[in-house]
Amino acid sequence: MIRHVLILLLIGTLFLFSACASKTQQKQSVDSSVKAKTATPFEQLSFKAAGKTVFEDEGKFILIEGKQCAQRDNGAETATVLAWLEMPSYVDNGTVVLNGWDLRYLHSELEVNSLRADITHSKLVKNAGSALLVFEAQGKLNDQHRSDAYEFCVFYTAFGYHSAWFDAKIEGDYNGIDASALQDKNQGAVATLENTGNKGLLKGNDAIAIIPRGFDFQFDGAFECQLSFLPCKWTDRADYRLLQVAYSLSQTGASLSQDGSSHWAAQTIFKDNSTHTHRIKTRAALIRGSSVKLRADFLALNPRSGKTNTCRKGSDGIVRTQTFRINDLPYDYAVPMLTSWDLSYECEHQKVQRAGIWIHDIRFDSNSSSMEYKVSSILRDQDGTPSFNAAHRITVLGLNRLPPPMQRQSPEIKIKIREY
C-alpha cells in the first residue's frame, strides 16, 4: 500500500518534469536489424530503470549505475527519458550524475546543428519505508532540416545515503545550476562558462564537489541554404560537419572563499575545420559538507584546426572500450564522475552517424581503497572511416562517515550555581 502511494507521488513529480513529451514510433538503427519501440514518457512510469547496484554498505550508502534510451522520429523533437530508481528505505539523501551519453542518427550520416545530453531534473521522493530517486534526461541530435530520426542514450550513476552518517548536503538538485553563453567565432574555439555559488554557502571545514549534469551545443541560428534535394526553408538553421566536440569541468576553484561562496568553470569545444559562432549551455549540481572529499582531475582542451597529414584511413567505426584503475582512495565511499571528455576525428571534419562517451562497469573496493571502471567512446560517420581520438578525465567524489550517531556527544555544559 505504501509503495502504491509512493508511485502516485512519483507520477505527479514526473508530470511536472515533462507534461508534453512526444510518442516515438518504431525505427531501425543503422547498425542494428532489430526494430525497437521506445516507450512514451508516461509508459516509462510503469517500470523502474534497470539500474545495477555497484556497491552498498547497508544502512549507510548505496551506489547504482545504469543507462536508458529514447528514440525520436525527427530532430525537431527532444528525446526525453523519465526514470525512477527504487532506493533502500534508509536513504534520505541522493542524486544522479551524468556519466555518459550516446547519440546517433538512425538511418543516415548528417551534418550537425544541435547536440545535447542533459539531466534536467532530479528528486528523491520519500515516504514511510520507501524511497525513489526520480530524474529526467533530455537529448537531441539534428541537422538543419530536423527531419531525421535519432536515438539518445543517457548513462547515469546514482548514489544515496543516510544523512545521520554524513555531513553532506546536495544543492541545486531539482533543476540543476546552469550557465549559458554565446561563443562568437572571433572569440576562438574554446568557450568558458563560469558559475558562482551563493554567498555564505560554505562554512568552516566544508568542502564542495561539482556534479556534472549536462551540456547543450547549437550552432548559431542563422539561415543557411545548401544545395540538396530538399528545397530550402526559412526555418533551416546552420549546420556543419563535425571535427571536435569536448567538455571539461574544472573543480579546482570549487572551494571555500572569503565570503563563503564557491566558484567553478566549464570549458567546451564544438567545431568543424573552422570555428563558428555557437550557443552553449551547461548544467551541474553540487554537494557540500565536512564529509565531502575530492580527487579532482582536469583535461586541458586543445582545439583542432583543419586537416592533418597523419591519420589512419582504415575503417575504425566501432565502440572503443578501455579499463582504468584508481588506487589509494582515502575515502569510506567513492563516486566516479565523468567531468572531462574530448572526441575528434583524426583527419578532418566529417558527417556524423554516431557520437558518444560513457563510463560503466564501475567497481569500488572499500577494503583496498581502489576503484575500477571502463570507458567506452565512439565517433563515426556512416562508413566508419577515418578513425577518431578520445580522451577523458574522472573526478572522484569521496564521502567519509561521521562517528556512529550513538557515540557522538554534545559539548558538555557545566552550570555553576552560586550559593548565597
Protein Blocks (a to p, Z undefined) as FASTA:
>chain_A
ZZmmmmmmmmmmmmmmommbccddddddfkbcbdcddddfklmmmpccfdddfbdcehia
ccdddddddddfbfkbccdddddddddfklcbdcdddebdcdddfkbccddfbdcdddfb
dcddddehiacdddddddddddfkopaccddddddddddddfklpccddehklnopaddd
dddfklojbdcddddddehkagcjbccddddfbdcddddfbdcddddfbdcdfkbccddd
dfbdcddddfklmccdfkopacdddddddddfbdcdddddddddddedjkbccddddddd
dddehjdfbdcfbdcbbccddddddehiabfbdcdddfbdcdddfklccddfbdcdddeh
iacdfklopacdddddddddfkopacdddddddddddddddddfklpccdddddddddZZ
